[in-house]
Amino acid sequence: MTNQLNLQPVINWQALTAQQKTSALARPAISESALLSTQVANILAQVKSQGDQAIFTLTEQFDGIALSTLAVTTEQVNKAKLALSDKRLKAIQTAYDQIRSFHSAQTTNDITVETRPGVVCTLKTESIESVGLYIPAGSAPLPSTVLMLGVPAQLAGCQRTVLVCPPDKNGQLANEVLVAAQLCGITEIYTVGGAQAIAALAYGTKSIPAVNKVFGPGNRYVTEAKKQLSQLVAGFAIDMPAGPSEVLVIGDANANAAFIAADLLSQAEHGSDSQVILLSDSELLLNNVAVELEKQLTLLSREKIARAALAQSRLILTKDLNQAVEISNLYGPEHLIIQTDNAQELLKNLRNAGSIFVGAYTPESAGDYASGTNHVLPTYGYSKVISSLSLADFSRRYTVQELTKDGLASLAECIIELTDAEGLDAHQRAVTIRLEE
């Protein structure tokens, strides 16, 4: 079956060779050109050596605005709140409350175990001291990302939470971004974006003291800067590897084709490198979704972007829904939507996904904005090994142990034997010298 879209024809999974199956699930290439790497390295070096002056210069070069200061004032934040309608403020507040409700339940207590008499071990959790939140600007403000990053930072109790965001042509940040930041208790806000913003957070400048860890999505320059700085700056960490956004839908013969098409397009409109995949054991559904995609595309303000994304997306016919589950686990999508009669049954065997949306009335948009779960998710197959963002990412865990003399004596034979095996005499002596007293 072919269709009017740039979307590839329906793929019959059963008819593919092993190599063709691999190609069918291949993601759009992430640009890692030598030129990009060099460009970003030069920006990082400039910020490291020139600090604020480099940020002013680079902001004028890339964003077209000559700034005189980087910090957003409390007065600007208060004006932003007054500028928004009650309806917009209510929506931001509702999303904040929902996200806070879910993330509040993720708090953990210290765990203490007496592993044997006189040997007490404790696992403690403590917030990361300082974190940086990168909020893209692009074609629209992203208050939802402020909330997704700001709420867990607030709940974790991070001592410093720093927000950076590219300014508009007037040197301002969107009112919605500032209001969301205020709800999250963020008082350090700076008008800087791009690789230079990540460099400032990692190295520190006169205006922007360095942080321990940076969070948030961004363009390829931001992604490359995060990658390079995590290797260059001791003790500086990033949230997770980032790639183009993606969604995979599993649907059966009874699924609503219009709903599925809307879900696919909601992800395709993110960018031309986004990828959307539909798996179904019903060829009729696949055909109906293709028709719906064309119908709904024409209604989108970002039609051109979504249409380009569909060129590397897939409609795949499977033998049955169990095979669809196997393919999904193999792909490991950022977002996974299940629209089948037996969704809960399938859920038991679905392992690799950043976030899963179950049932006809659970669009991916709900998780992006207001259901309560976090929308910062692993992409590019990293869902197999990396978790969706949570309260734990804003904390660190460390252990404490305390032994009595009798407790140490009860372990001495074990430690001595193992230090002998490893040839570490000083380790052994640290035990025996105490027991000789």
C-alpha positions as CSV (number, residue, x, y, z in Angstrom):
1,M,0.0,0.0,0.0
2,T,1.3,3.5,-0.8
3,N,-0.1,6.8,0.2
4,Q,0.0,10.5,-0.6
5,L,2.4,11.2,2.3
6,N,6.2,11.2,2.4
7,L,5.5,8.3,4.8
8,Q,7.0,5.1,3.7
9,P,4.7,2.3,2.4
10,V,3.3,-0.2,5.0
11,I,6.1,-2.6,6.0
12,N,5.2,-6.3,6.4
13,W,7.5,-7.3,9.2
14,Q,7.2,-11.0,8.4
15,A,8.6,-10.5,4.9
16,L,11.8,-8.7,6.1
17,T,15.3,-10.1,6.4
18,A,17.3,-9.5,9.6
19,Q,19.1,-6.7,7.9
20,Q,15.9,-5.1,6.6
21,K,14.4,-5.3,10.1
22,T,17.4,-3.4,11.5
23,S,17.0,-0.8,8.7
24,A,13.3,-0.5,9.4
25,L,13.9,0.5,13.0
26,A,16.9,2.8,12.2
27,R,16.6,6.2,13.7
28,P,17.5,9.5,11.9
29,A,21.2,10.2,12.1
30,I,22.3,12.5,14.9
31,S,24.7,15.1,13.4
32,E,28.1,14.6,15.0
33,S,30.2,16.3,12.3
34,A,33.7,17.4,13.0
35,L,32.6,21.0,12.2
36,L,29.9,21.0,14.9
37,S,32.4,19.6,17.4
38,T,35.0,22.3,16.5
39,Q,32.4,25.1,16.6
40,V,31.2,24.1,20.0
41,A,34.7,23.6,21.4
42,N,35.5,27.2,20.3
43,I,32.5,28.6,22.0
44,L,33.3,26.7,25.2
45,A,36.9,28.0,25.1
46,Q,35.7,31.5,24.6
47,V,33.4,31.4,27.6
48,K,36.0,29.8,29.8
49,S,38.6,32.5,29.0
50,Q,36.4,35.6,28.6
51,G,33.4,34.8,30.9
52,D,30.5,37.3,30.7
53,Q,32.0,39.2,27.9
54,A,32.0,36.1,25.7
55,I,28.3,35.6,26.6
56,F,27.4,39.1,25.5
57,T,29.4,38.7,22.3
58,L,27.9,35.3,21.4
59,T,24.4,36.3,22.3
60,E,24.6,39.3,19.9
61,Q,26.1,37.0,17.2
62,F,23.6,34.1,17.5
63,D,20.5,35.7,18.9
64,G,20.8,39.2,17.4
65,I,20.4,41.0,20.7
66,A,23.0,43.2,22.5
67,L,22.4,42.7,26.2
68,S,23.7,44.9,29.0
69,T,22.9,42.5,31.8
70,L,22.1,38.7,32.0
71,A,20.1,38.4,35.2
72,V,16.3,38.7,35.2
73,T,15.0,40.8,38.1
74,T,12.2,40.1,40.5
75,E,10.4,43.1,39.1
76,Q,10.4,41.5,35.6
77,V,9.0,38.3,37.0
78,N,6.2,40.2,38.8
79,K,5.3,42.1,35.6
80,A,5.2,38.8,33.7
81,K,2.6,37.5,36.0
82,L,0.5,40.6,35.6
83,A,0.7,40.3,31.8
84,L,-0.9,36.8,31.7
85,S,-4.6,36.1,31.6
86,D,-6.2,34.3,34.5
87,K,-6.9,31.4,32.2
88,R,-3.2,31.0,31.3
89,L,-2.1,31.4,35.0
90,K,-4.6,28.8,36.0
91,A,-3.3,26.3,33.4
92,I,0.3,26.8,34.6
93,Q,-0.8,26.4,38.2
94,T,-2.7,23.2,37.5
95,A,0.2,21.7,35.6
96,Y,2.5,22.6,38.5
97,D,0.2,21.0,41.1
98,Q,-0.1,17.8,39.0
99,I,3.6,17.4,38.5
100,R,4.3,18.2,42.1
101,S,1.7,15.7,43.3
102,F,3.4,12.8,41.4
103,H,7.0,13.8,42.2
104,S,6.3,14.4,45.9
105,A,5.5,10.7,46.1
106,Q,9.0,9.9,45.0
107,T,10.7,11.1,48.2
108,T,12.8,8.5,49.9
109,N,14.0,7.8,53.5
110,D,17.4,6.8,54.5
111,I,17.9,3.0,54.8
112,T,19.7,1.6,57.7
113,V,20.6,-2.1,58.0
114,E,22.6,-3.9,60.7
115,T,24.2,-6.5,58.4
116,R,25.5,-8.4,61.4
117,P,25.8,-7.5,65.1
118,G,28.1,-4.5,65.4
119,V,28.1,-3.7,61.7
120,V,25.6,-0.9,60.7
121,C,25.3,0.3,57.1
122,T,23.2,3.3,56.0
123,L,22.2,4.5,52.5
124,K,21.6,8.2,52.6
125,T,20.0,10.5,50.0
126,E,20.9,14.2,49.7
127,S,20.0,16.8,47.2
128,I,22.6,18.0,44.6
129,E,23.8,21.3,45.9
130,S,23.4,23.3,42.6
131,V,21.6,22.6,39.4
132,G,21.2,24.4,36.1
133,L,18.0,24.1,34.0
134,Y,18.2,24.8,30.3
135,I,14.9,25.9,28.7
136,P,14.9,26.1,24.9
137,A,13.1,29.1,23.3
138,G,12.9,28.1,19.6
139,S,9.5,29.0,18.0
140,A,7.5,29.0,21.2
141,P,8.0,29.4,25.0
142,L,8.2,26.1,27.0
143,P,6.8,26.7,30.5
144,S,6.1,22.9,30.6
145,T,9.8,22.2,30.6
146,V,10.4,24.7,33.3
147,L,7.9,22.8,35.5
148,M,9.3,19.4,34.6
149,L,12.7,20.4,35.7
150,G,11.9,23.0,38.3
151,V,9.4,21.0,40.4
152,P,11.8,18.0,41.2
153,A,14.6,20.5,41.9
154,Q,12.4,22.3,44.3
155,L,11.2,19.1,46.0
156,A,14.7,17.7,46.2
157,G,15.8,20.8,48.1
158,C,18.7,21.9,45.8
159,Q,20.3,24.9,47.4
160,R,20.7,26.7,44.1
161,T,18.6,26.2,41.0
162,V,19.7,28.3,38.0
163,L,17.5,28.7,34.9
164,V,18.9,29.8,31.6
165,C,16.9,30.5,28.4
166,P,17.7,32.3,25.1
167,P,16.2,35.8,25.0
168,D,13.9,37.0,22.3
169,K,14.8,39.9,20.0
170,N,13.9,42.4,22.8
171,G,16.2,40.6,25.3
172,Q,13.3,39.2,27.2
173,L,12.1,35.8,28.3
174,A,8.5,34.6,27.8
175,N,6.1,35.6,30.5
176,E,5.0,31.9,30.9
177,V,8.5,30.8,31.5
178,L,9.1,33.4,34.2
179,V,5.8,32.6,36.0
180,A,6.5,28.9,35.9
181,A,10.0,29.6,37.3
182,Q,8.5,31.6,40.1
183,L,6.2,28.8,41.1
184,C,9.2,26.5,41.3
185,G,10.9,28.9,43.6
186,I,13.6,29.7,41.1
187,T,15.2,33.2,41.7
188,E,18.3,32.9,39.5
189,I,17.2,33.4,35.9
190,Y,19.6,34.4,33.1
191,T,18.9,35.4,29.5
192,V,21.4,33.2,27.7
193,G,21.0,30.2,25.5
194,G,23.0,27.9,23.2
195,A,26.3,26.2,23.9
196,Q,27.5,29.4,25.7
197,A,24.8,28.9,28.3
198,I,25.9,25.4,29.1
199,A,29.5,26.6,29.2
200,A,28.6,29.3,31.7
201,L,26.9,26.8,33.9
202,A,29.9,24.4,33.8
203,Y,32.8,26.9,34.1
204,G,31.0,29.7,35.9
205,T,31.3,33.5,35.1
206,K,31.1,36.6,37.1
207,S,27.3,36.8,36.6
208,I,26.6,33.1,36.6
209,P,28.3,30.9,39.3
210,A,28.9,27.3,38.2
211,V,26.6,24.5,39.0
212,N,27.1,20.7,39.6
213,K,24.7,19.3,37.1
214,V,22.7,20.6,34.1
215,F,19.3,19.4,32.9
216,G,17.1,20.1,29.9
217,P,16.8,19.6,26.1
218,G,18.3,21.8,23.4
219,N,19.4,21.9,19.8
220,R,22.5,20.1,18.5
221,Y,24.8,22.8,19.8
222,V,23.5,22.5,23.3
223,T,23.6,18.7,23.1
224,E,27.2,18.8,21.9
225,A,28.2,21.3,24.6
226,K,26.7,19.1,27.3
227,K,28.6,16.1,26.0
228,Q,31.9,17.9,25.8
229,L,31.7,19.7,29.1
230,S,30.7,16.5,31.0
231,Q,34.2,15.2,29.9
232,L,36.1,18.5,30.4
233,V,35.0,19.8,33.8
234,A,35.6,17.6,36.9
235,G,32.4,17.0,38.9
236,F,30.1,18.5,36.2
237,A,27.3,16.1,35.2
238,I,24.5,16.1,32.7
239,D,21.0,14.6,32.9
240,M,21.0,12.2,29.9
241,P,22.0,11.8,26.3
242,A,19.6,13.5,23.9
243,G,18.4,12.8,20.4
244,P,15.4,13.6,18.3
245,S,12.0,13.0,19.8
246,E,10.0,9.9,19.0
247,V,6.8,8.0,19.6
248,L,5.8,4.4,18.9
249,V,2.1,3.4,18.9
250,I,0.8,-0.2,19.1
251,G,-2.8,-0.4,17.8
252,D,-5.2,-3.2,17.1
253,A,-8.2,-3.5,14.7
254,N,-10.5,-1.7,17.1
255,A,-8.2,1.3,17.7
256,N,-9.4,4.7,16.6
257,A,-7.4,5.7,13.5
258,A,-8.0,9.4,14.0
259,F,-6.7,9.2,17.6
260,I,-3.6,7.4,16.5
261,A,-2.9,9.8,13.6
262,A,-3.2,12.7,16.1
263,D,-0.7,11.1,18.4
264,L,1.8,10.5,15.6
265,L,1.5,14.0,14.4
266,S,1.8,15.5,17.9
267,Q,5.3,14.0,18.0
268,A,6.2,14.7,14.3
269,E,5.6,18.4,14.7
270,H,8.5,18.6,17.2
271,G,11.1,18.6,14.4
272,S,11.9,17.3,10.9
273,D,14.2,14.7,12.5
274,S,11.5,13.3,14.8
275,Q,10.4,9.7,14.2
276,V,7.0,8.2,14.6
277,I,6.1,4.5,14.3
278,L,2.8,2.6,14.2
279,L,2.8,-1.2,14.9
280,S,-0.4,-3.1,14.2
281,D,-1.7,-6.6,13.3
282,S,-4.4,-4.9,11.3
283,E,-3.6,-3.7,7.8
284,L,-7.0,-1.9,7.7
285,L,-6.0,0.2,10.7
286,L,-2.6,1.0,9.1
287,N,-4.4,2.2,5.9
288,N,-6.9,4.2,7.8
289,V,-4.2,5.9,9.8
290,A,-2.4,6.9,6.6
291,V,-5.6,8.5,5.4
292,E,-6.1,10.3,8.7
293,L,-2.5,11.6,8.7
294,E,-3.0,13.3,5.4
295,K,-6.3,14.8,6.5
296,Q,-5.0,16.1,9.8
297,L,-1.7,17.3,8.4
298,T,-3.3,20.1,6.5
299,L,-4.8,21.5,9.7
300,L,-1.4,22.0,11.4
301,S,0.5,25.3,11.6
302,R,3.7,23.2,11.6
303,E,2.6,21.0,8.6
304,K,5.9,21.4,6.8
305,I,7.9,20.1,9.8
306,A,5.5,17.3,10.5
307,R,5.5,16.2,6.9
308,A,9.3,16.1,6.8
309,A,9.3,13.9,9.9
310,L,7.0,11.4,8.4
311,A,9.5,10.7,5.7
312,Q,11.6,8.7,8.2
313,S,8.6,7.2,10.1
314,R,7.1,3.8,9.7
315,L,3.8,1.9,9.5
316,I,4.5,-1.7,10.3
317,L,2.2,-4.7,9.9
318,T,2.9,-7.4,12.5
319,K,1.9,-11.1,12.7
320,D,0.1,-10.4,16.0
321,L,0.3,-8.0,19.0
322,N,2.9,-10.2,20.8
323,Q,5.2,-9.5,17.9
324,A,4.4,-5.8,18.1
325,V,5.6,-6.0,21.8
326,E,8.8,-7.6,20.7
327,I,9.5,-5.0,18.1
328,S,8.7,-2.2,20.6
329,N,11.1,-3.6,23.1
330,L,13.8,-3.9,20.4
331,Y,13.3,-0.2,19.4
332,G,13.0,1.2,23.0
333,P,10.9,4.3,22.2
334,E,10.9,7.6,24.1
335,H,7.1,7.5,24.2
336,L,5.0,4.4,23.8
337,I,1.3,4.5,23.3
338,I,-0.9,1.3,23.6
339,Q,-4.3,1.5,21.9
340,T,-5.6,-2.1,22.0
341,D,-8.4,-3.9,23.7
342,N,-5.9,-5.9,25.9
343,A,-3.6,-2.9,26.7
344,Q,-3.0,-4.0,30.3
345,E,-2.0,-7.5,29.2
346,L,0.5,-6.1,26.7
347,L,1.8,-3.8,29.4
348,K,3.1,-6.8,31.4
349,N,5.6,-7.6,28.7
350,L,6.6,-4.1,27.6
351,R,10.0,-3.2,29.1
352,N,11.9,-0.6,27.1
353,A,10.2,2.8,27.0
354,G,10.8,6.2,28.5
355,S,7.1,6.7,29.3
356,I,4.0,4.5,28.4
357,F,0.5,5.8,27.7
358,V,-2.2,3.2,28.1
359,G,-5.7,3.4,26.4
360,A,-7.5,5.4,23.9
361,Y,-7.9,8.4,26.1
362,T,-4.3,8.7,27.2
363,P,-2.6,10.9,24.6
364,E,1.2,11.6,24.8
365,S,0.2,15.3,25.2
366,A,-1.1,14.5,28.7
367,G,2.3,13.4,29.9
368,D,4.0,16.4,28.1
369,Y,1.9,18.9,30.1
370,A,-0.3,17.9,33.0
371,S,-0.8,14.3,34.0
372,G,2.0,14.5,36.5
373,T,4.8,12.4,35.0
374,N,7.9,13.9,33.7
375,H,8.4,14.6,30.0
376,V,12.2,14.7,30.0
377,L,12.8,11.1,28.7
378,P,15.6,9.1,27.2
379,T,15.6,9.0,23.4
380,Y,17.5,7.1,20.7
381,G,17.1,3.7,22.4
382,Y,18.6,4.8,25.7
383,S,15.3,3.9,27.4
384,K,16.8,0.4,27.6
385,V,19.4,1.6,30.1
386,I,18.3,5.1,31.3
387,S,15.3,6.1,33.3
388,S,12.9,9.0,32.7
389,L,13.7,12.1,34.7
390,S,12.6,11.9,38.4
391,L,13.2,13.3,41.8
392,A,16.2,10.9,42.1
393,D,18.1,12.7,39.4
394,F,18.3,15.8,41.6
395,S,19.8,13.8,44.5
396,R,22.8,11.8,45.1
397,R,23.1,8.7,47.3
398,Y,26.0,7.8,49.5
399,T,26.7,5.2,52.2
400,V,27.7,5.4,55.9
401,Q,29.0,2.5,57.9
402,E,29.9,2.1,61.6
403,L,31.5,-0.9,63.1
404,T,32.1,-1.8,66.8
405,K,35.3,-3.6,67.7
406,D,33.3,-6.9,68.0
407,G,31.7,-6.2,64.6
408,L,35.1,-5.7,63.0
409,A,36.4,-8.9,64.7
410,S,33.5,-10.9,63.3
411,L,34.5,-9.8,59.7
412,A,38.3,-9.9,60.2
413,E,38.8,-13.5,58.9
414,C,36.8,-12.6,55.7
415,I,38.7,-9.4,55.1
416,I,42.1,-10.9,55.8
417,E,41.5,-13.8,53.4
418,L,40.3,-11.5,50.6
419,T,43.2,-9.0,51.1
420,D,45.6,-11.9,50.9
421,A,44.0,-13.0,47.6
422,E,44.4,-9.4,46.2
423,G,47.8,-8.8,47.6
424,L,46.8,-5.6,49.4
425,D,48.8,-5.7,52.7
426,A,48.0,-2.2,53.8
427,H,44.3,-3.0,53.6
428,Q,44.8,-6.1,55.8
429,R,46.9,-4.2,58.3
430,A,44.2,-1.5,58.7
431,V,42.1,-4.3,60.2
432,T,44.6,-6.3,62.2
433,I,46.2,-3.3,63.8
434,R,42.9,-2.5,65.4
435,L,42.3,-6.0,66.7
436,E,45.8,-6.1,68.2
437,E,45.1,-3.3,70.7
